[in-house]
Amino acid sequence: MVSTVATVPPVQRTSARCVPLLKEPITAAQAVDLAQLLKALADPTRLRLVSMVAAREDGEACVCELTEPLGLTQPTISHHLKVLIDAGILARDKRGVWAYYALVPGALDALAAILTT
């Protein structure tokens, strides 16, 4: 079975240089990028989704595996997953009728670097 990765582009990052917030002021463009990333993560359900996916032994989860633990419907979880994909935090791999989600390598490293003093 051939799998395909969704081609949804992540949020565009305007600067490859991650400046810690307390070292020097960030630019307006960096503030917009950081706010978009933080907005995607600033939801309890999305934080739990990132944690659940990242904690899996194989590093990926199907939406069908996430509905019961969260007590939410598949469409609601799919909406939250799409927000995380659009922010460049998760990637989607379509396999037949199922979609599997995995943390984008390094996606949270930039956030950690920015927040580190």
Helices and strands as residue ranges (DSSP letters): E 4-5, H 28-41, H 44-55, E 60-62, G 63-65, H 67-70, H 74-86, E 90-95, E 98-103, H 109-115
